């Protein structure tokens, strides 16, 4: 979890710096002339690739102590076994919603089932093996498609022929849990008594099997039932100690997503482990925005939110970014990777973050350390291939609270998730909420022209949300006066020239380079996107001084052109090592 909060140019915090000799008190000052060098493209980059030697000395960092991979995928934890790629490609087609699913070709269906058969026989080794999680997700998808999907996304003739050919052999080598997932009602002929009578091998499996009978038929569960399952089976244990079968849990997670979760199901995922956090620290700040970027990052385009937060912090709009270092299925660039690359400390507690927020700058530990049960799923999520329900609910978290006004901003991609996200924001009790269909489902609104051929779903730059009002005629929801809105943001209406979005293609260093160039005031596409996103978020959330969107944009430009935003980001990097 990252936080950038209104840092003063001069801050004193009694701390010890892990990279230097301890000091009782440190006075931190940054000149507005302090700048960062461009990133030199080399195969092996160090901190000096991002910051010049003077800046490194000023921050008190030791480059030998900082891990700096330059490509997002290099942050992947090697303890996670990679999935079988043949089956994973098939999952990308079939493990999705009732209108997005694409049938396998006959050739692909035969190849996938042959791979599964050979893996079950022990003929494939290491990463060629098909994991239990992959088997659970794949066969759950096939079952739900057969039972509950519209005719156009049910099995193709090729898939049917492949299954008829391979099922008699598969049923002899697959374990009972997989057979149950593939044929829960026993209608596939051979082995038809296994599925209907399967109950599981342990108490947690029994709980999952009972829930799956409803999910595999295309049904939905109640709030208490989903919470009960999650609390029973999570956290997952490592190695040979399992709290539940990977196959059953994968089938449950992908099945709920394919059936399109109800509001009560998403609320269960969102709130299931709130008690793990205990009472949230309350920061004494007048305004706090929680940013909910997709945890799996960006793989193609500039991810601007870190730099937007630095800009908004210049005029009192405190910002908290949360996420993890690396997350499937994209495994793309995240804010934590960028901050780590630049030398920031990314492992601070919520209480430390609260202290930093009150000194107007801060950072908090990653949610995998705060919500261990949910983030024990990271390895499993890679084998599921598609985002599970928690990928939606995790964006609406509050790891630190504020005494003043609070807002949540979250990104989405698939139409239909904007209203559930806003529902969860209202459930959190914030005064304003905003969902943005940014590029790659992230929060970055773009200045490029809308594609004339794009007709499916909401366009990029679509926004929907609510904000609190102090007027008697506003609609009453949960006792709070709110105004709802939705719109498509056209950057040309605000004076921006259309430009293509800068590409980063999984390069952490390139993303940082673009962001720092923008904060140095270098005009261009990255600069425009930082200004657009800062000004529009201020305006749409109803922030002070942003009622006029043009003035909101001007305020963001001034924060950049004056050097304040860059100074605040540099302050964050240094002070993240100082707070106790």
C-alpha positions as CSV (number, residue, x, y, z in Angstrom):
1,X,0.0,0.0,0.0
2,X,1.5,3.3,-1.0
3,X,0.6,6.8,0.2
4,X,1.6,10.2,-1.1
5,X,0.3,12.9,1.1
6,X,0.8,16.7,0.9
7,X,4.5,16.7,1.9
8,X,6.0,19.9,3.1
9,X,9.3,20.8,1.6
10,X,10.8,20.7,5.1
11,X,9.9,17.8,7.4
12,X,11.5,16.6,10.7
13,X,10.9,13.1,11.8
14,X,13.0,11.3,14.5
15,X,14.0,8.1,12.8
16,X,16.8,5.6,11.9
17,X,17.8,5.2,8.3
18,X,18.6,1.6,7.5
19,X,21.0,2.7,4.8
20,X,23.1,5.1,6.9
21,X,24.3,5.5,10.5
22,X,21.3,6.1,12.9
23,X,20.5,9.7,13.8
24,X,18.3,11.0,16.5
25,X,16.7,13.5,14.2
26,X,16.9,14.3,10.5
27,X,16.0,17.5,8.8
28,X,14.9,16.8,5.2
29,X,15.1,19.6,2.6
30,X,14.7,19.4,-1.2
31,X,15.5,22.3,-3.5
32,X,13.0,22.8,-6.4
33,X,16.1,22.5,-8.6
34,X,16.6,18.9,-7.6
35,X,16.1,16.8,-10.7
36,X,16.2,13.2,-11.9
37,X,18.2,12.1,-14.9
38,X,16.8,10.2,-17.8
39,X,16.9,6.4,-17.7
40,X,19.8,4.8,-19.5
41,X,18.6,1.7,-21.3
42,X,21.0,-1.2,-20.4
43,X,20.4,-4.8,-19.8
44,X,21.3,-4.4,-16.1
45,X,20.1,-1.2,-14.5
46,X,20.8,0.1,-11.0
47,X,19.3,2.9,-9.1
48,X,21.6,5.3,-11.0
49,X,19.6,4.4,-14.1
50,X,16.8,6.4,-12.6
51,X,18.4,9.0,-10.3
52,X,21.7,10.9,-10.7
53,X,24.4,10.4,-8.1
54,X,23.6,13.7,-6.3
55,X,20.0,12.6,-5.8
56,X,21.1,9.2,-4.5
57,X,23.4,10.9,-2.0
58,X,20.6,13.3,-1.0
59,X,18.3,10.4,-0.4
60,X,20.9,8.5,1.6
61,X,20.4,5.3,-0.4
62,X,22.8,2.5,-1.2
63,X,22.4,1.1,-4.6
64,X,23.8,-2.3,-3.6
65,X,20.9,-2.8,-1.2
66,X,18.1,-2.1,-3.7
67,X,16.7,-4.7,-6.0
68,X,16.0,-3.1,-9.4
69,X,14.6,-5.4,-12.1
70,X,13.5,-3.4,-15.1
71,X,10.8,-5.7,-16.4
72,X,7.6,-6.3,-14.5
73,X,7.7,-10.1,-14.9
74,X,11.1,-10.3,-13.2
75,X,9.3,-9.5,-9.9
76,X,7.5,-12.8,-10.1
77,X,8.2,-14.9,-7.0
78,X,10.1,-18.1,-8.2
79,X,8.4,-20.2,-5.5
80,X,5.2,-20.2,-7.6
81,X,5.2,-23.1,-10.1
82,X,4.3,-22.0,-13.6
83,X,1.1,-23.5,-15.2
84,X,1.0,-25.7,-18.2
85,X,0.8,-23.2,-21.2
86,X,-1.3,-25.4,-23.5
87,X,-4.1,-25.6,-20.9
88,X,-3.6,-22.0,-19.9
89,X,-4.3,-20.8,-23.4
90,X,-7.5,-22.8,-23.5
91,X,-8.5,-21.3,-20.1
92,X,-8.1,-17.8,-21.5
93,X,-10.9,-18.7,-24.0
94,X,-13.3,-20.7,-21.8
95,X,-12.9,-19.4,-18.2
96,X,-14.8,-16.2,-18.8
97,X,-18.4,-14.8,-18.9
98,X,-21.5,-15.9,-20.7
99,X,-21.0,-13.5,-23.6
100,X,-17.2,-13.3,-23.7
101,X,-16.4,-17.1,-23.8
102,X,-15.0,-18.4,-27.0
103,X,-15.2,-22.1,-27.9
104,X,-12.1,-24.1,-28.5
105,X,-11.5,-25.3,-32.0
106,X,-11.7,-29.0,-32.5
107,X,-7.9,-29.2,-32.9
108,X,-7.3,-27.2,-29.7
109,X,-9.9,-29.2,-27.8
110,X,-8.2,-32.5,-28.7
111,X,-4.7,-31.1,-27.9
112,X,-5.9,-29.8,-24.5
113,X,-7.6,-33.0,-23.4
114,X,-4.6,-35.1,-24.7
115,X,-2.3,-32.9,-22.6
116,X,-4.5,-33.4,-19.5
117,X,-4.6,-37.2,-20.1
118,X,-0.8,-37.5,-20.4
119,X,-0.3,-35.3,-17.4
120,X,-2.7,-37.4,-15.3
121,X,-0.8,-40.5,-16.4
122,X,2.5,-39.0,-15.2
123,X,4.0,-38.6,-18.6
124,X,4.6,-34.9,-18.2
125,X,7.1,-33.4,-15.7
126,X,7.7,-30.2,-13.9
127,X,6.0,-27.2,-15.5
128,X,4.6,-29.3,-18.3
129,X,2.3,-31.0,-15.7
130,X,-1.2,-29.7,-15.5
131,X,-1.8,-28.5,-12.0
132,X,-4.9,-29.4,-9.9
133,X,-5.8,-25.7,-9.9
134,X,-5.8,-25.6,-13.8
135,X,-7.9,-28.8,-13.9
136,X,-10.4,-27.4,-11.5
137,X,-10.7,-24.1,-13.4
138,X,-10.9,-25.7,-16.9
139,X,-13.4,-28.3,-16.1
140,X,-15.6,-25.9,-14.0
141,X,-15.7,-23.6,-17.0
142,X,-16.7,-26.4,-19.3
143,X,-19.4,-27.6,-16.9
144,X,-20.9,-24.1,-16.4
145,X,-20.9,-23.5,-20.1
146,X,-22.8,-26.7,-20.7
147,X,-25.3,-26.1,-17.8
148,X,-25.9,-22.4,-17.7
149,X,-24.5,-20.4,-20.7
150,X,-26.5,-19.2,-23.7
151,X,-26.4,-21.4,-26.7
152,X,-23.9,-19.3,-28.6
153,X,-21.2,-19.8,-25.8
154,X,-21.9,-23.4,-25.0
155,X,-19.8,-26.3,-26.2
156,X,-18.9,-26.3,-29.9
157,X,-19.3,-29.5,-32.0
158,X,-15.5,-29.8,-31.9
159,X,-15.4,-29.6,-28.2
160,X,-18.1,-32.2,-27.9
161,X,-16.3,-34.7,-30.2
162,X,-13.1,-34.2,-28.2
163,X,-14.8,-34.8,-24.9
164,X,-16.6,-37.9,-26.1
165,X,-13.3,-39.2,-27.4
166,X,-11.2,-38.6,-24.3
167,X,-13.7,-38.9,-21.4
168,X,-13.6,-42.7,-21.1
169,X,-9.8,-42.6,-20.7
170,X,-9.8,-39.5,-18.5
171,X,-12.3,-40.9,-16.0
172,X,-9.9,-43.8,-15.3
173,X,-7.0,-41.5,-14.3
174,X,-8.5,-38.3,-13.0
175,X,-9.0,-38.0,-9.2
176,X,-12.6,-38.0,-7.9
177,X,-12.6,-34.2,-7.2
178,X,-11.8,-33.5,-10.8
179,X,-14.4,-35.9,-12.0
180,X,-17.0,-34.3,-9.8
181,X,-16.2,-30.8,-11.2
182,X,-16.4,-32.1,-14.8
183,X,-19.5,-34.2,-14.3
184,X,-21.3,-33.3,-11.0
185,X,-24.6,-34.8,-12.1
186,X,-23.2,-38.0,-13.7
187,X,-24.6,-37.4,-17.2
188,X,-21.4,-38.2,-19.2
189,X,-21.8,-42.0,-19.2
190,X,-18.6,-43.6,-18.0
191,X,-18.0,-43.0,-14.3
192,X,-21.4,-41.4,-13.9
193,X,-21.7,-42.5,-10.2
194,X,-18.7,-40.5,-9.0
195,X,-19.9,-36.9,-9.4
196,X,-23.3,-37.3,-7.8
197,X,-21.9,-39.1,-4.7
198,X,-18.7,-37.1,-4.2
199,X,-18.6,-35.2,-0.8
200,X,-14.9,-34.4,-0.5
201,X,-12.0,-35.7,1.6
202,X,-11.9,-33.2,4.5
203,X,-14.3,-30.8,6.2
204,X,-13.2,-27.8,4.1
205,X,-13.6,-29.8,0.9
206,X,-17.1,-30.8,2.0
207,X,-17.9,-27.1,2.4
208,X,-16.6,-26.3,-1.1
209,X,-18.4,-29.3,-2.7
210,X,-21.7,-28.2,-1.2
211,X,-21.2,-24.6,-2.6
212,X,-20.0,-25.9,-5.9
213,X,-23.1,-27.9,-6.6
214,X,-24.9,-24.6,-6.8
215,X,-22.2,-22.7,-8.7
216,X,-21.6,-25.4,-11.3
217,X,-25.3,-25.3,-12.1
218,X,-25.0,-21.5,-12.8
219,X,-26.5,-20.5,-9.4
220,X,-25.6,-18.0,-6.8
221,X,-24.8,-18.1,-3.0
222,X,-25.8,-15.9,-0.1
223,X,-23.6,-13.4,1.7
224,X,-23.1,-15.7,4.8
225,X,-22.4,-18.8,2.6
226,X,-19.6,-17.1,0.6
227,X,-18.0,-15.6,3.8
228,X,-18.2,-19.0,5.4
229,X,-16.5,-20.8,2.6
230,X,-13.7,-18.1,2.4
231,X,-13.1,-18.2,6.2
232,X,-13.0,-22.0,6.2
233,X,-10.6,-22.6,3.4
234,X,-8.2,-19.5,3.6
235,X,-5.4,-19.0,4.1
236,X,-4.0,-21.7,1.8
237,X,-1.1,-23.5,3.3
238,X,2.2,-24.2,1.6
239,X,3.8,-27.4,0.3
240,X,2.0,-30.6,1.3
241,X,-0.2,-29.0,4.0
242,X,-3.4,-28.0,2.3
243,X,-6.4,-26.3,3.9
244,X,-8.5,-27.2,0.8
245,X,-8.2,-28.9,-2.5
246,X,-6.7,-26.5,-5.2
247,X,-9.0,-28.0,-7.8
248,X,-12.2,-27.3,-5.8
249,X,-11.2,-23.8,-4.7
250,X,-10.2,-22.9,-8.3
251,X,-13.5,-24.2,-9.6
252,X,-15.3,-22.2,-6.9
253,X,-13.5,-18.9,-7.7
254,X,-13.7,-19.1,-11.5
255,X,-17.2,-20.4,-11.3
256,X,-18.5,-17.4,-9.3
257,X,-16.8,-15.0,-11.7
258,X,-18.2,-16.8,-14.8
259,X,-21.7,-16.6,-13.3
260,X,-21.2,-12.9,-12.8
261,X,-21.2,-12.3,-9.0
262,X,-24.2,-10.8,-7.3
263,X,-23.8,-7.7,-5.1
264,X,-24.1,-9.8,-2.0
265,X,-21.4,-12.2,-3.2
266,X,-19.0,-9.4,-4.0
267,X,-19.7,-7.8,-0.7
268,X,-18.8,-11.0,1.0
269,X,-15.4,-11.1,-0.7
270,X,-14.9,-7.4,0.1
271,X,-15.7,-7.7,3.8
272,X,-14.8,-11.3,4.7
273,X,-11.4,-10.5,6.3
274,X,-12.0,-7.0,7.6
275,X,-11.6,-8.3,11.1
276,X,-8.1,-9.4,10.2
277,X,-7.1,-5.7,10.1
278,X,-8.6,-4.7,13.4
279,X,-9.2,-1.0,14.0
280,X,-7.8,1.1,11.2
281,X,-5.4,3.9,12.2
282,X,-7.0,7.3,11.7
283,X,-4.8,9.9,10.1
284,X,-5.4,13.5,11.0
285,X,-5.8,14.8,7.4
286,X,-8.7,16.8,6.0
287,X,-9.0,14.8,2.8
288,X,-8.0,11.3,1.7
289,X,-8.5,9.5,-1.6
290,X,-8.0,5.7,-1.7
291,X,-6.9,4.6,-5.2
292,X,-7.9,1.1,-6.3
293,X,-5.9,0.2,-9.3
294,X,-6.1,-3.4,-10.7
295,X,-3.6,-5.3,-8.6
296,X,-2.1,-7.1,-11.6
297,X,-0.7,-4.0,-13.2
298,X,-0.3,-2.7,-16.7
299,X,1.4,-4.6,-19.5
300,X,1.2,-2.1,-22.4
301,X,0.5,1.5,-21.4
302,X,1.9,4.2,-19.1
303,X,0.5,3.8,-15.6
304,X,0.2,7.3,-14.3
305,X,-1.5,7.1,-10.9
306,X,1.7,7.3,-8.8
307,X,2.6,10.6,-10.5
308,X,-1.0,11.9,-10.3
309,X,-0.9,11.3,-6.6
310,X,2.2,13.4,-6.3
311,X,0.5,16.2,-8.1
312,X,-2.7,16.1,-6.0
313,X,-0.7,16.0,-2.8
314,X,0.6,19.5,-3.6
315,X,-2.7,21.2,-2.8
316,X,-4.0,19.2,0.1
317,X,-5.6,16.2,-1.6
318,X,-4.0,13.3,0.3
319,X,-3.7,10.1,-1.7
320,X,-3.4,6.4,-0.6
321,X,-2.4,3.8,-3.3
322,X,-2.7,0.2,-2.4
323,X,-1.7,-2.9,-4.3
324,X,0.9,-5.6,-4.4
325,X,4.3,-6.0,-6.1
326,X,3.3,-8.7,-8.6
327,X,-0.1,-10.3,-9.4
328,X,-1.4,-12.6,-12.1
329,X,-2.9,-12.9,-14.6
330,X,-1.2,-9.9,-16.2
331,X,1.8,-9.7,-13.9
332,X,2.2,-6.2,-15.2
333,X,3.8,-3.0,-13.9
334,X,2.5,-1.9,-10.4
335,X,3.1,1.2,-8.3
336,X,5.1,-1.0,-5.8
337,X,7.5,-2.0,-8.5
338,X,8.1,1.6,-9.5
339,X,8.6,2.7,-5.9
340,X,10.9,-0.2,-5.2
341,X,12.9,0.5,-8.3
342,X,13.4,4.1,-7.2
343,X,14.6,3.1,-3.7
344,X,11.5,3.6,-1.6
345,X,10.7,1.5,1.4
346,X,7.6,-0.4,0.5
347,X,7.0,-2.4,3.7
348,X,5.6,-0.2,6.4
349,X,2.7,-0.9,8.8
350,X,-0.6,0.9,8.7
351,X,0.4,2.7,11.9
352,X,3.6,3.9,10.3
353,X,1.6,5.0,7.3
354,X,-0.7,6.9,9.5
355,X,2.2,8.8,11.0
356,X,3.6,9.5,7.6
357,X,0.2,10.7,6.4
358,X,0.1,13.2,9.3
359,X,3.5,14.4,8.2
360,X,1.9,14.7,4.8
361,X,3.7,11.8,3.1
362,X,3.6,8.0,3.7
363,X,3.6,4.4,2.6
364,X,2.1,1.2,4.1
365,X,2.8,-2.5,3.9
366,X,1.5,-4.5,1.0
367,X,-2.0,-6.0,1.5
368,X,-0.5,-9.5,1.2
369,X,1.1,-8.9,4.6
370,X,-2.1,-7.3,6.0
371,X,-4.7,-9.6,4.6
372,X,-2.8,-12.9,4.5
373,X,-5.9,-15.1,3.8
374,X,-6.8,-13.4,0.6
375,X,-3.2,-13.0,-0.6
376,X,-2.3,-16.6,0.0
377,X,-4.2,-17.0,-3.3
378,X,-1.6,-15.3,-5.5
379,X,0.0,-18.5,-6.8
380,X,-3.4,-20.1,-7.3
381,X,-4.6,-17.0,-9.3
382,X,-1.9,-17.6,-11.9
383,X,-3.2,-21.1,-12.6
384,X,-6.8,-19.9,-12.7
385,X,-5.8,-17.5,-15.6
386,X,-8.8,-15.2,-15.3
387,X,-9.4,-12.7,-12.5
388,X,-11.4,-14.2,-9.6
389,X,-14.1,-12.2,-7.6
390,X,-11.5,-10.9,-5.2
391,X,-9.8,-9.0,-8.1
392,X,-12.9,-6.7,-8.0
393,X,-13.4,-6.4,-4.2
394,X,-9.7,-5.9,-3.3
395,X,-9.8,-2.5,-5.1
396,X,-12.2,-1.1,-2.4
397,X,-10.1,-1.3,0.7
398,X,-9.4,1.2,3.5
399,X,-6.2,0.3,5.3
400,X,-5.9,3.7,6.9
401,X,-8.9,6.1,7.7
402,X,-9.0,9.9,7.8
403,X,-10.6,12.3,10.2
404,X,-11.7,14.4,7.2
405,X,-13.4,13.7,4.0
406,X,-12.7,10.3,2.3
407,X,-13.2,9.2,-1.3
408,X,-12.4,6.0,-3.3
409,X,-11.4,5.8,-6.9
410,X,-11.2,2.4,-8.7
411,X,-10.7,1.2,-12.3
412,X,-12.8,-1.3,-14.2
413,X,-12.9,-2.9,-17.6
414,X,-15.9,-5.2,-18.1
415,X,-19.3,-3.5,-18.3
416,X,-21.5,-4.5,-15.3
417,X,-18.9,-4.1,-12.6
418,X,-19.2,-0.3,-12.3
419,X,-22.3,-0.4,-10.2
420,X,-21.1,-3.2,-7.8
421,X,-17.9,-1.2,-7.2
422,X,-19.9,1.9,-6.4
423,X,-22.1,-0.2,-4.1
424,X,-19.0,-1.4,-2.2
425,X,-17.7,2.2,-1.9
426,X,-21.0,3.3,-0.4
427,X,-20.7,0.3,1.9
428,X,-17.4,1.7,3.1
429,X,-19.1,4.9,4.1
430,X,-17.0,7.3,2.0
431,X,-18.3,10.7,0.9
432,X,-17.4,10.4,-2.8
433,X,-16.8,7.4,-5.1
434,X,-15.6,7.2,-8.7
435,X,-15.1,4.3,-11.1
436,X,-13.1,4.9,-14.3
437,X,-12.7,2.8,-17.4
438,X,-9.1,3.7,-18.0
439,X,-6.7,2.0,-20.4
440,X,-6.2,-1.7,-19.5
441,X,-9.0,-1.3,-17.0
442,X,-6.7,0.9,-14.9
443,X,-7.4,4.4,-13.7
444,X,-5.5,6.3,-16.4
445,X,-7.8,8.3,-18.6
446,X,-6.3,9.0,-22.0
447,X,-6.1,11.9,-24.4
448,X,-6.2,9.8,-27.5
449,X,-9.2,9.9,-29.8
450,X,-11.9,7.3,-29.3
451,X,-11.8,4.5,-31.8
452,X,-14.7,4.8,-34.3
453,X,-14.8,1.0,-34.6
454,X,-15.2,0.4,-30.9
455,X,-18.9,-0.4,-30.2
456,X,-18.6,-3.0,-27.4
457,X,-19.2,-1.9,-23.8
458,X,-18.4,1.5,-22.3
459,X,-15.6,3.5,-24.1
460,X,-12.3,4.3,-22.4
461,X,-12.6,7.4,-20.3
462,X,-16.2,6.4,-19.1
463,X,-16.7,7.6,-15.5
464,X,-19.5,6.9,-13.1
465,X,-19.7,7.9,-9.4
466,X,-21.3,9.8,-6.6
467,X,-20.3,12.8,-4.5
468,X,-21.6,14.3,-1.3
469,X,-23.6,17.5,-1.4
470,X,-24.6,20.2,1.1
471,X,-28.0,20.8,-0.6
472,X,-31.4,19.8,0.7
473,X,-32.6,18.4,-2.6
474,X,-30.0,15.8,-3.0
475,X,-31.0,12.1,-2.9
476,X,-30.7,10.5,0.4
477,X,-28.7,7.2,0.5
478,X,-27.7,5.7,3.8
479,X,-28.3,9.0,5.5
480,X,-25.8,10.8,3.3
481,X,-26.8,13.4,0.7
482,X,-25.2,12.3,-2.6
483,X,-25.3,13.3,-6.2
484,X,-24.8,10.5,-8.8
485,X,-23.2,11.1,-12.2
486,X,-21.9,9.3,-15.3
487,X,-20.1,10.7,-18.3
488,X,-17.5,10.1,-21.0
489,X,-14.5,12.3,-20.6
490,X,-13.3,13.8,-23.9
491,X,-9.9,15.3,-23.4
492,X,-10.4,17.6,-26.4
493,X,-13.2,19.4,-24.5
494,X,-10.6,20.5,-22.0
495,X,-8.0,21.8,-24.5
496,X,-5.8,18.7,-24.8
497,X,-4.5,17.7,-28.2
498,X,-5.2,14.1,-29.1
499,X,-2.1,11.9,-28.7
500,X,-1.4,8.2,-28.6
501,X,-0.8,6.7,-25.2
502,X,2.9,6.2,-24.4
503,X,3.7,2.5,-24.4
504,X,5.8,0.9,-21.7
505,X,5.5,-2.9,-22.6
506,X,6.2,-4.2,-19.1
507,X,9.2,-2.0,-18.7
508,X,9.3,-0.6,-15.1
509,X,12.1,1.8,-16.0
510,X,10.3,3.2,-19.1
511,X,7.2,3.9,-17.0
512,X,9.3,5.7,-14.4
513,X,11.1,7.6,-17.1
514,X,7.8,8.9,-18.5
515,X,6.4,9.8,-15.1
516,X,9.5,11.7,-14.1
517,X,9.7,13.6,-17.4
518,X,6.1,14.7,-16.8
519,X,6.9,15.8,-13.2
520,X,9.9,17.8,-14.5
521,X,7.4,19.7,-16.7
522,X,8.4,18.2,-20.0
523,X,5.3,18.7,-22.2
524,X,4.0,15.8,-24.1
525,X,1.5,12.8,-23.8
526,X,2.7,11.7,-20.4
527,X,2.4,15.3,-19.0
528,X,-1.0,15.7,-20.4
529,X,-2.2,12.5,-18.9
530,X,-1.0,13.4,-15.4
531,X,-2.7,16.8,-15.7
532,X,-5.9,15.3,-17.1
533,X,-6.2,12.6,-14.5
534,X,-5.4,14.9,-11.5
535,X,-7.8,17.6,-12.6
536,X,-10.7,15.4,-13.6
537,X,-10.5,13.3,-10.3
538,X,-10.5,16.5,-8.3
539,X,-13.5,17.8,-10.2
540,X,-15.5,14.6,-10.2
541,X,-15.0,13.9,-6.5
542,X,-16.1,17.4,-5.7
543,X,-12.8,18.4,-4.1
544,X,-12.3,21.9,-2.7
545,X,-11.3,24.4,-5.4
546,X,-12.2,22.0,-8.3
547,X,-15.8,23.0,-9.0
548,X,-14.5,24.6,-12.2
549,X,-12.7,21.9,-14.2
550,X,-10.5,24.4,-16.0
551,X,-9.3,25.7,-12.7
552,X,-8.7,22.2,-11.5
553,X,-6.5,21.5,-14.6
554,X,-4.6,24.7,-14.1
555,X,-3.9,23.8,-10.4
556,X,-2.5,20.5,-11.5
557,X,-0.2,22.2,-14.1
558,X,1.1,24.7,-11.5
559,X,1.9,21.8,-9.1
560,X,4.1,20.3,-11.9
561,X,5.6,23.4,-13.4
562,X,6.6,24.8,-10.1
563,X,8.6,21.6,-9.2
564,X,6.5,20.9,-6.2
565,X,5.2,17.5,-7.4
566,X,8.7,16.2,-8.1
567,X,10.0,17.4,-4.8
568,X,7.1,15.6,-3.0
569,X,7.8,12.3,-4.7
570,X,11.5,12.6,-3.8
571,X,10.6,13.4,-0.2
572,X,8.4,10.3,-0.1
573,X,11.3,8.1,-1.3
574,X,13.6,9.4,1.4
575,X,11.2,9.6,4.3
576,X,9.8,6.1,3.7
577,X,13.0,4.9,5.3
578,X,12.8,7.2,8.3
579,X,9.5,6.7,10.0
580,X,9.3,4.3,13.0
